Amino acid sequence: MDRADLTPEAEAPARPSGNFGKLAYSFLAVSLLSGAALVPHYDPVSPLLSLETIVGAVPLGSFLRGLHVWSSFAVLGATLIHVVQVAWRRTEGQLGLGAWWRAVALVPLLLLVLLGGFVLRGDAEARAAGDVWRGLMASIPVVGQGLAAFVLGGVHESLGAVALHHAGTVSILVLLFTIEHARLVWPGTRPATLATLVSVGAAGLLSLPLGPPPPGRGVLLGPWALLGLQGMLVDLPVALGWGVPLLLVTLLGALRASTGRMRGGVLAALGTLVLAWIAFSVRILLLAGGR
């Protein structure tokens, strides 16, 4: 074989994880470990009371909660930047078709984990978010009612089902898909150290709200990552609540098979949806502020 044929990919196949992929993996490790430390102290029957106990009575409870929450936010943030990184470098072809779709599934799974964590707060905004979540799932044709009962439990039950999926089912899927995508069991010392330092700094410096919303707020706000969806549902049909995320996932998945003008069209559609998501996020924030 001619030496000129030895491209960098042929000499050492690049892992599709990339720098932000490894950083997201590291934040995920911090989130899972800190979450595991909180599980014994959390009671889904009395969610708000148990969180108040964790924050006020459990040694390092407030710090552990902050560590878990901020590292979880960072997982999604780093993952979204990594999606842009992959699209820019066109490295999605390094994964097989099944592995690529499982990697794409990480985005909605992470949103579900964050939504579950928000609902597990048990305060007024969390209960409102849970009701909206149930209504969205129930609106899915044929399987909606059963899916809502499986994920959220009965209408008048505790948050046990949400806690089970948040700490167990969905988190395990996220970890397994991440390991498969990164092709690494451990993200590396440098990204793990950086993720730990950032999470510890955020937990130590930034407080987290718990309890009633601030006075004067016109609208109860849901999770920050889903504010665009909340703003969309103010006037638009409920079916868009699951239809738009499904479209986003489908477009991301289609990147692997798209080339030329088709790829440009897919990226343009994704960009349009992202801009609309941001616009609806701003809209719901303005409504919450009474403007």
Order of alpha helices (4+ residues) and beta strands (2+ residues): alpha-alpha-alpha-alpha-alpha-alpha-alpha-alpha-alpha-alpha-alpha-alpha-alpha-alpha
